[in-house]
Amino acid sequence: MEMFTSESGRGQSAMVQRWMEWKNMVASLGSNALEV
């Protein structure tokens, strides 16, 4: 994340939030696949 220190904190937080949402979606899909 050191590369993004020059950019605004808002943009960085938005990217992190999108990454967390994507990770949660993949985790939920994986758990559903295991349950089936």
Summary of the structure (lengths in Angstrom):
residues: 36
radius of gyration: 14.3
end to end distance: 37.1
largest distance: 45.6
contacts: 61
relative contact order: 0.11
helix: 89%
strand: 0%
